[in-house]
């Protein structure tokens, strides 16, 4: 049986102030204030980092005459392909020499296959192809600088895409003729509405049919613990018997927790409860400037570990199935390694969903992370106390600007279409702030310096190691994740020696996780690595593991049940004798903070 743990601290006891930052010279504070002002104008993107990338790329290209000749030939070849396509008598039936990327939906309208629009589309794609080729790695050029140069070229090209302008977009022209220009009037009204919302930082309520606590985050439950960092929700059992071991879910703190409790038919929480599991969920607070001093250790100790202590008090003498999603999964891995180091054996299993422990291949977010970028963000957070919602949203949108910015702008401002609400769309707009100190530590310690897998991440003054974890793991990655690429998530196997099941599922960072049974056209791949087995890399892994149709959720539920000790009557709600009184119904109060 797991070691008995002390009862969780009361909310008053848990409010331990973080030590203040050391005092700085007045001149340095002046410099930071100036950089913070510039950072707000650029959305937290450091101009020095991107200018440096351009300079590095141009200098290396200037001393590579062979590469210059190669680019001239590429431009010639693209021009010849474009000319041949333009002059072909059956242009509408001839195969196009250039095709949009799989995630680029700007040219899907049939009008783009007719002259002159097909020529404008192909001209744009020909230039895009040349820039993609020109920014491929060059001997001696930093990979990150090559990636940044490609990113900036793509951003500039996306700005002047023919799909953005009414006179060169056949879909806009067709709709304008059909509506007699009413779409442009409605689009102008939408633009004015969005502009005012951006300037005033207004946070709109959820649309009708998507009310938080009624339509979304509506699985019945009770808040049984609260401190200044999180609320703990215990969900009401829906079966006469439940698995003896409870589940504790640690979501990311960058968004509200209810991505895992959306509409009833897409709710992972509801699915688990209906399968006979006792489920607990952390709901992180949306921090204010007064909480700027909260640290990464606060989130581990007074967040994850406080939640685990509360669950152990409510369901005593039972191990816990711990589940972490995205950044919450990284934090759970840190907590699990610390528990293993300290001989705390309360974990029955660990599930990591779209979560990274190694950040060398952390996807396109690395474009925004180096010393200059992090210092820029730190100065902005130092000035305002946190990283705000719009500043994060702009970064994520820029990674897929062609779809998340320009396609939406065309639909909303040129076609006059309203954004149709969806459960995941409402959640996606419900971002949270992040405390300055904690986010700085996360960016530096994990993303920038990769300390966790380098053996340099210390908790309470002592280094932790993922290889100490003995609890079995279930690791989930998604095929098209640009935030936590699947090969990066796969590397969890490189730094652990425990029994590990790996699942690669269809979809992106959110859609692949929220992949409920019955979702159309879903599949997943699965492999199992016994404890102590040799490492096998990700190259060729999908080909060796055939796709299985359907959702991965039933596979996971069966895996959890197989690592549980049988069924028992449901536990009580809370533990009043230990200070864990019911504090109100789910979804609690923190989910409503804006």
N, C-alpha and C positions, 0 to 999 in steps of 0.2 A: 504494500500500500504506500502511497506517496506520503512523504513526511508532512506532519501537521504544521500548518502555517499560522502565524498570528492573524487575528482579525484585522480587517482593513481599517486604516485610520479614518477618523471622522473628517468631513469636509474642512472644518476649521483647522484641524491638525495638519491637513495636507497642503495648506497655503504657505509653503516654505519659500521665502523670497530668494531669487537667484542673485548671486553676487554681482555688483555693478561693474561695468567696464572701467578700466583704468582711465584716469583723467588724461586728456590730451591737450597739447599746446593750442593756444587760441588760433594761431596761423593754420595749423592742420585742420582745425574745425572749420575755418573759413574755406579751405580747399574742398573739404568734404561737402560743404553746403553748395558750393558751385557745381561740383560733380553731380550731386543729388538733383539739382535743378535741371541739368542737362539730361540726366537719366530719365526724369519724368517726361521730357519732351521726346525722347527716343524709345520710350516704353521699356527702359532698362537695358537696352542694347548698347554696348560700348562701341562708339565709332572708331576708337583706337584699334580695337581688335580686328575690325573688318577692313580698315584702311591698311593695317599691317598685312593682312592676308592678300589684298590686292598687290601690295608692294612686293611681297615674297613671290607671288605667282609671276608678276611681270619681270622681275629680276632674273628668275630662273629661266623664263622663256626667252629673255633677251640674249642669253648666252647658249642657246640651243638652236643653231641654225637648221639642224635636221628636223627638229620638231616644228619650227616655223614653216619649213617647206611642206611638211606633212599637213599642217593646218590649211595652207594655201590649196593643196590638192583636195582636201576635204571640202573646202568651200567651192572649188571648181566642180567636183563631182556632184555636190548637192544642187548647184546651179544647173548643171546639165540634166539631172533628174527632173528638176522642177520645170525646165524648159520643154523637155520631152513630154511631160504630163500636160503642160499647158497647150502645146501644139497638137496633141493627139486629137484626131477627129472624133473619137468616141470617149472623150474625157470623163463623162459621167459613169461609163462602164469600165474604164481602164483602172487597174489597181493603183491605189495611191502609193507613192514612194515613201511617204512618212505617215506614221500613225500616232495618235495621242497616247500618253501613258495610261495604264489601266485605271488609275484613279482620277483621270482628267475627263470630266463629263461636259466640258464646255461646247464640244462640237458634235453633240449627239442628235441635234435636230436635222431632219432630212434636207432642209434648205442648204446645209453646208456641202452637199454633194452636187450642187448646181453652180454654173458659172454666174457671176465672177467669184462667188463666195468660196468655192472649192480652191480657187487659186490663192486667195488671201489666206485661207486656212493652211494650205500646204506651204506657202511662203513663210508663215509664222513657225510652223513645225520644222521647216528646213533650218531656220536660224537657231531654233531651240536645239536641234540635233547638233549643230556645229558647236554651240557653246557647251553642251554636255561633253562633247568630244574634247574640246579645248581645255576643259578643266579636269580632265582625267589626271591621275597622279603622274608627276614628272620627277625624274631622278633628282634627289636632293631637296625636293619641295616637301614641306610638312604636309602630311595627309589632311590634317585639320584645315590648313590654309587652302588646299585644293577644294575641299568640301565647302568651305565658306565662300570661296570665289564662285563656285557653281551655284550655291544658294543665292548669292547676290545677283548673279546674272539671271537666274530664274525669276527672282523677284522683279527685276527691271523689265524682263520680257513679259511677264504676266500683266504688268501695268499697261502695256501697249498692245495687248492681244486684240485682234479684230473682234473677238466676242464681246468686248467691253463697250463698244460704241454702237449707237442706234443705227447709223448709216452703213455699218459693215457687218451687222449681225442679222441674218435673214429671219430669225425667230422674232426679234424685236420689231422689224419692219412688218412682218406678217401680222403680228398682234396689234400693232399700232393702226394698221389699215382696217383690221377687223373691228376694233373698238373705237375707231375715230379719234384716237389720241387720248382716250380716257385712261389708259394704262399709264401713260406718262404723268398725268395729273395725280393719279393715285400714288405712283412711285415717288413723286416730289413730296407728297404728304408723308409717306413712309420715311423718306430721307430726313425731313424736318423733325419728325418724331424721334428718330434714332440719334440725330445730332443733339437735340435737347437732352435726351437721356444720357448721352456720353458726357456732355458738359456738366450736367448736374449730378452725375453718378447715381441716378435714380435706379432703384431695384424694384422692378415690376412684380406684383403678386403673380402667383401661378394662375394660368388661364383656367376658365371654367372646365370642370371635368378632370383637373389635375391638381386638386388641392392636397397639400401635404398633410398627412394624417387621416385623410378621408379617401382619396383616390390613389395616392402614392404613400409609401411608408405606412401602410394600413394594416399590417399583420398585428393582431392583438398582442399586447404585452404591457409590461410595467417597468418604470424606471425604479431601480432598487438601490442605486448608488449615484452620488454626484459629488464632484469636486470642481475646482476651477478650470480643469483641463478637459474633463469628459463626463458624460452620463453613461451609466450602464443599464441597458435594457434587457430584461428577462422576458422571453416570449411565452405566451400562454400555451400549454400543451394541448394538442388536438387529438391525441390517442390515449387509450386507457393505460397502455404501457409505453415506456420510453426506454431508449438505450441508457444504461447506467452512467456512461461517461458523457458529460455535457460538451457542447461546442462553444468556443469563444471566438468571435470574429473581430479582427483588427482591421478596419478599413483605412484607406489613405486619409490624411488630414487636409489634402488639397481640395477635396470636394466633400459634400455632405454624404453621410453613410448610406443613404437609401438607394444608391445604385444597386445594392444587393437586396432591396425590398421595394421594387418598383410597383407596377400594377400587379394585382393578385396573380395573373397568369404568367408574369415574368419574374416573380419574386423568388430569389434563391432562399431567403429566410423561410417563406411559407412552404416551399418545397421540402426543406429539411425538417420543419416542424411536422408536416404531414407524413413524413417518413418515420416519425417516432423519435426524433432527436430533441433534446433540451438545448435551446439555442440562446446564447447571450451575445449582445452586440454593443460595441463601443460607439458612442456618438460624440465626436470631438466638438469642442467649443469653437466658435468663430472668434478668434482672438482680436483684441483691440490694442491700441497703442500702449495702454497701461500694462499689457502682458508681453511687451517687447523682450523682456529678459528671460522668458521661458527658454529652456535649453533642450537639446536632444535627450539629455539624461532625464530631464523632467518628464518628457513624453514616454520614456522607457519605464522609469521607476514609478512616477505618480500617474502614469497612464496605463501601459500594458500590465505592469506587475501589480498595480493596485486593483485593476480589473480581475486579474487572475486570483488575487487574494480574496476578493469578494465572491467569485465563483466557487472557490474552495470552501468558503464559509457556508454558502447556500447548499452546495452539493458536497458534503464532507467525505473524505476517504475515497474519492474517486479521481482518477486522472482526467486530464482535459484534452480534448481535440482542439488544437489552436489553429486558426485560419487567418491568413494575412493576405490582403489585396493591395497590389501596387506598392506605394511607399509604406503602407502598413505591413506588407509582407517583409520588406527589408527590416523594419523595426522589429518584427516578430523574430526574424532570424537572429538579430543581435540579442534580443531577450533570451531566445532559446540557447544560444551559445553561452551566454552568461549563466543561465540556470545550469547547464551541463558542467561548466567550470566549477560552480558552487555546490554541485551534487544535489540540486533540486530536481527531483524526478517526477514532477507533477504532469508532465506532458505525455499523453497517450499517443499522439501523432501531431504532425505539423503539415499544413497545407499552404503552399505559396502559390498565389494566382497572379500572373503577369507581374511578378516581383523579381528584382535583380539583387544579387549579392555582390556581383563584380560589375564594374562600370567602365571597363576598357572599351567595350562595344555597345555603349548605351544609346545608340541610335542618334537621330538628328538633333536631340536636345544638346548633345555635346558641341554643336555649332555655337551655342550660346554660353559655353563654359570654358574659360581659361582664367588666368590670374587677373587680366584686365577686366573681363566680364564680371567675375565674382566680386572684385573690388568695386566695380560700378554699381552692382546690385546692393552690396553692403552699404555703400554711401546713401543710396536711395532709402534703404530700410532703416538706416541709422537716423535719417531725417524724419521719416514718418512712423517708424516703430514696427512696420510689418511690410510684407510684400502683398500688394492689394490684388483684388480679383481681376480688374481689367488688364493689369500688367502681365499676369500669367496667361490670361485668355488670348492676348495678342501674340504671345510667343507660340502657343499651340496652333493658333490659326495660321501664322506665317509659314509653318512647316508644310501645310497643305493649302497654300494661298489660292491656288487655282480653283479649288472646290469650296473651301470654307470662307473665303473672302469674296472673290470675283464672281463665282457662279451665284452665290447668294445675293450679291449686290445687283446682278443682272435681273434675277427673278424678282427681287423686292423693289428696285428703283426704276427698272426699265419695263418690266412686264406687269408691274403693279400687283404682284401676288403677295398675299400675306404668308408669313411663316406658319405652316401647319404645325400645331403643337403635337408632340409625342412625349411619352413618359421619359424616355432617355434624353430627349431634347430639353425638357424642363429641368431635369437634373443637371444636364451639362451647363446650363446657365446659372446654376445655384452654387457657384464657387465660394471658397472661403479665403480668408487672409492667412498668412503664415507669420509667426513671430520672427522678428529680425534675428535674434541670436540663434534660435533653433535652425532657421533656414540657412543661415551662414555656416553653421557647423555641419549641416547636412551636405551642402554644396562642396565645402572644402574637404571634409573628412572622407566622404564617400565618392562623390562624382569626380572631384579634382584630384585628390590624392589616393583614392581607391584603397583606403587603409584596411577595410574589413578583410579582403582576401589577400592583402599583402602582409598580414600578421602584425599590423601596427595600430589596430583599433583597441583602445583600452577602455574598460568600464570600471569605475571606482579604483583607478590606478593600476589595474592589471589587465594585460592583453587577453583577448578572447580568441577562440579558434572555432570555426564552423565544424571542423573534423571531430570536435568533442561531442557533437550532437549524436545521440544514439537512437532517439525516437524516429520511427519511420516517417518518410516524407512522401507527399503527393504534390508534384510540381506541375503547374499548368502554364503553358505558353500559347500565344495566338499567332496564326500564320502571318497576318499583315500588320502586326503591331509596330508602329513607328516611335513609340515611347519606350517600350521595353521589348526590343527585337527578340524573336524566339531563340536565336542562337546565343544571345546574351543570357537569357533565362536558363537555357539548357546548361550553361556552365556551372550551375549549382552543383551538378554532378562532379565537377572537377575538384571542388573544394570540400566535399563531404564524403564520408565512408559508410554512411548508414544505408539501410534498406530504402530504396527510392523508386517510386513510380513516376514516370514522366508522360505527360499528355500534351500533344500539340493539336489544337482545335481550330476550326475554320473561323475567321473573323478578325476583328481588330482588337485594340486594347480593352474596350468596353464590350462591344458586341460579341466577341468570342467568349467572354466570361458569362455575360447574361445570355445564355444559350439554352433556354429551357426545353424540356421534352416537347416535341410537336413543332418546334421551330423548323420551317421548311429549308431544305437544301443544306443541312448541317452535317458535318462529319468530324471525326477526330482520329488521331493516331495515338497508340499507347505502347510503352515499353517498360520493362521492369529490370532494375539493377539490384541484385542481392547485396547485402552488406559485405563490404570488403572486396567486391569485384573490381577488376581493372576498368579504367576509364576508357570509354569509346567516344570519339568526337562527333559533332553534329553533321559533318559532311556526309551526305548519302543516307542519313538517318531516315528521312521521309520515304525514300525508295525501299528501305529494308522493313518498313512497318506500314502495311497497307491501311488505307482509310477505312474506318468503320462508320456506317451511316448513323445519324441521329445525334442526340445531345450527350455530352460527357457527364452530365449530372448523375444519371443512374449508376454509372461506373464508379463515380466517386462515393455515392451513398453506400453502395455495396462494399467498397474498400473501407469506409469508416466503420460500417457494421461488423466487418470481419475483424476489426481491431478493437472491438468493444467487448465488454464482459457479460452481455446478456441484457434482458429487459427487467425493469422494476417499475413500481408505481411512480408517477411524476413527482418531482421534488416540490416542495412548497415555494411560494413566491417570496423571495427575500429571506432574511434571517433576523427577525426583530430583536432577539436576545443578544445579537452581536452588532446592533445598530444599523442593520440593513433593512430599513422600513420602506414600504411602498411609498414612493414620492410622487406618483402620478402616472397616468396612462402613457403608453408609447404613442407617438414617437418622442415624447419628452419636450423639453423647452429649448435645448441647444440647437436643434435642427431648424428652429424658426428665427434664430439670430441672423441678422443681415449686416 
